[in-house]
Amino acid sequence: MSQLKIAIAGASGRMGRMLIETVQNADDAVLAGALDVPGSPSIGTDAAAFLGKPANVAIESELAAGLANAEFLIDFTRPEGTLKHLEYCAAHGIKVIIGTTGFDDAGKAAIAAAAEKTAIVFAPNMSVGVNVTMKLLQMAAKNFSHGYDIEIIEAHHRHKVDAPSGTALKMGEVIAESIGRDLKDVAVYAREGVTGERDPSSIGFATIRGGDIVGDHTVLFAGIGERIEISHKSSSRMSYAQGSLRAARFLADKKTGLYDMQAVLGL
């Protein structure tokens, strides 16, 4: 079996380095490219130098140079950067694994359009555990649709720039769909002052930002006399990186199409 030729966007960031380490340690993958923003001090340096085992792959700011030898791009950057990378990849037949969050409707539409030209896995969370949790939430929501108040609490590190997290929003979408609601109509993202009694049809979100929390998510189904909590807590970004590599393996025989981690995991 030939090795998967993978490029990493945001190569000098925390997630980028975790992805590089994961690819370097995989028997069926090879680091084929690395990207970072223009002006980054890492431009021109070896992408795996931090591991003490150079990959002979320089970090580039130009897409043509950074993706010249790549068949896949794994991207956990920012929406504006990801969409720029995606446009290039779609034009050149490079498959894309997108873990970036914070896309607006136009961004999501652009991803769907690009999937007509290349194969894409797009998920707000690449963790296998999180995606299994999504299935548990789907089952739970169907049984707790009446008489239970639904709240989603998420916590991340101080550097995260979007809120609620993409994973929390996806959890809300899964729950809302399971009980026949539209999240856009029932989501409550902030409470302050005299809010009145809670609307029983609403799905509430609470956001915590602090320290180096990798990612914690809890869904609370609060009824009368009992409450059920379904939680997932990440202690390392490694789970996201391993899931991304699994997504690349899934795309190996795909030419076009838009997939999520539920498809990758056969859920």
N, C-alpha and C positions, 0 to 999 in steps of 0.2 A: 504493500500500500504506500502510495506517495505521500510525502509530508504536506500538511496544510501550510501554505505560505501566507502568514498573517502579519499585517501591519497594525500598529497601535497609535491611536490619536491621543494627544495630551500626554506624550511619553515621559515627561519629567514630573508629572503630578503624582499624587499618592496612588490613585487608582491606576494610572498609566504604568507606574513601576510595578504594581502588583500583577498587572496583566502581562508585562514583559517577563517577569519572573515565572509566571505560570506557563507561558509559551516556551520559555527556555527549558523548563523542566519536563515538558511533554515529549513523549517519544514520537508522536505522530504529527508534530507541528514544528515549524521553524520561524523565527523572527525574520520577516522579509522587508520590513520598513518601519519607520517611526516618524511621527509628526509632532510639531509643537508650534506655538504662535510665533510670528515674526518678532524679533527682538528678545526672545528668550535666551538667557545665557547658556542654555543647553544646546543650542543650535550648533551642529557640526561635531558634537561630542558623540562617543559611542553610546548607543541606547542602553546597553547592559553593563556599562562600566561600574555602576553602583553595586553590582553583584560580584565584582572581582573577576568576572569571566566575560571579557569583551565578546560581543556578537558580530563584530565587523559590520555593523549597521549604524550609520550616522543618523542623528536626529535632524530632520529637514523641516523647513517651513514651506517650501514649494511642493504642492501636491504631486506634480509630475515626477519629482525626484523621490519623494517619500513613498510613493505608491508604485514605482516603476516595476518592481518585482513581486508585488502582492496580488494574491487572489482574493483575500479577505481583509476587511478593515474592521477593527473593534473600536467603537467610539463611545466614550463616557465623558464628553466635554460639555459644551454649552449649546443650546439650540441653534444659535446663529452659525456657530462653527460646524456643527454636525450637518446642517442643511447644505452648507458650502461643500463639505467633503462628499456628501451624498450625491450632489449634482455631478461631481466629477466621477464618482464611482459608477453611477448609473450609465454615464456616457462611455465608460471604458470596461464595462462588464465585471466590475469588482463587487463581490458580495459583501454585505454590510451587516454587522451586529451592533444595534443601537441600544445603549443603556442610559443615554442622556435623558433627563427629565425636564419638565417645564415648557413643553411645546404648546403653542396655542392651536386653535383649530386649523389655521392656515398651514402651520408647520406639519401637523398630522396629515393634512391633505397632500402636502408635497411628498411626504414619505410614501403614502399610498400610490401616488403617481409614479414615483421612482421604482416601486416594486413591479411595475409593468415592464421595466427594462433590466432589472437585476433582482437577485434574491435577497431578502431582508428578514432578519429577526429583530423585532422591535418590542421591547418589554421594559416597564419601569423598574423591574427588579429581576436580575438574572439568577438569583439564588434558587436552588432546587427546593430548599425548605420553605421559602416564601411562596413559591408557586403551588406547593402541596397545601400550604395554609389557605391559599385562595379557594381551593376545592373544598376544604373544610368549612370555610365561611359560606360558600354557596349552599352547602347542605344545611348548615345551622340557620341561615337566614330564612329558608323555607319553613322551618319549624318555629321560628321566633318572630314571625311577621306581624303577629297581633299580641298586644299586651306587653311588649318588650321595647324599651327605648334603646336605640342603637347609637353608640358613640365610638369614634375612632381616635385613638391617642397615639401620636408618633413623636419620637425624639431623635435628633441628629446632632452632629458636631457643629461647632460655632461657625464653620466656614461654608456651610450649605446655604445657597442663595435663593432657593425656591421653597415655598410653603403653601399648603401642605406638601409633603413629599409625594413624588409620583406613585410610590407604592401605596400610600394611604389613599390617594385618589382612586387608584385601581381597585383597592379593597372596597371603597365606597361604590364604585361602578358595579362590581360583582354582586354586592349585596342588594343594591337597588334593582338591578336587572332580575335577580332571583325572586324578588317580592313584587315585581310589576310596577316599579317606580322609575322615574328618570332622575338621576342624581342632580342634574341642573335645577330641577324644581324643588328638591327636598334638602339639599345640603345647607348646613349652617356652619360658617367658618369663623364667626366671632360672636362673643357675647359680652355685653358691658352694660352696666346700669340696670334700670328696671326693664327687664325683657318680657315679663309676663310668663305665664305657664308654658311649659315645653309643648310644642306641636308634636303629637305622637307619631306623625308621619315623617318627621324630619330625621336626618342622619347628621349628627354633629361631629365636628373635627376639632381637635386640640393639638397645638404644635409646641414642642419644646426644642430649644436650641442651646447647646452648651458643651464646653469641653471637647473631648475627642470621641463622643458617642458615635459609633459606626452606623447604627440604625436599629431602633426598637419600634415595634408596632404592636398595638393591642386593640382588639375590637371588643367592646363591652356590650353585651345584651342584658339590660337591666330590667328585670321584671318585678312583680310584687312578691316579696318573700324569697327571692333568689336572684342571683346574677351569674352570668356565664362570661368568662373572659377567654379569648383565644389570642395568644401572643406568639410573636416571633422576635427573637433578639439576635442581632449579628454582633459577634465579638471581633470579627476580622473581615476585611474586604476580599479575602481569599474565596469565600463562597460565591461572590459575584464573578470573580475571575474564572473559577472553575465552570460555572454555569455558562459563561460567555464562550469558553472553549467547546463546551458541549453543543452550544448553538452553532458554532462554526462547523463542527462535525455533521450536524443535522443538515446544513446547507450544502454540503459537499456535492450532492447529486441534484441540487435544485438549480435551475437557470433563472427563474423569475418567481415572484410571489411574495406576499407579506405574511409572516408567521409570528406567533408569540411563543413564550416559553411553555405554555400549555401544550402547544403542538410539538415542540421539541421533546417534551417529557412524555408525550402520549397520554395526557390527562384529558 
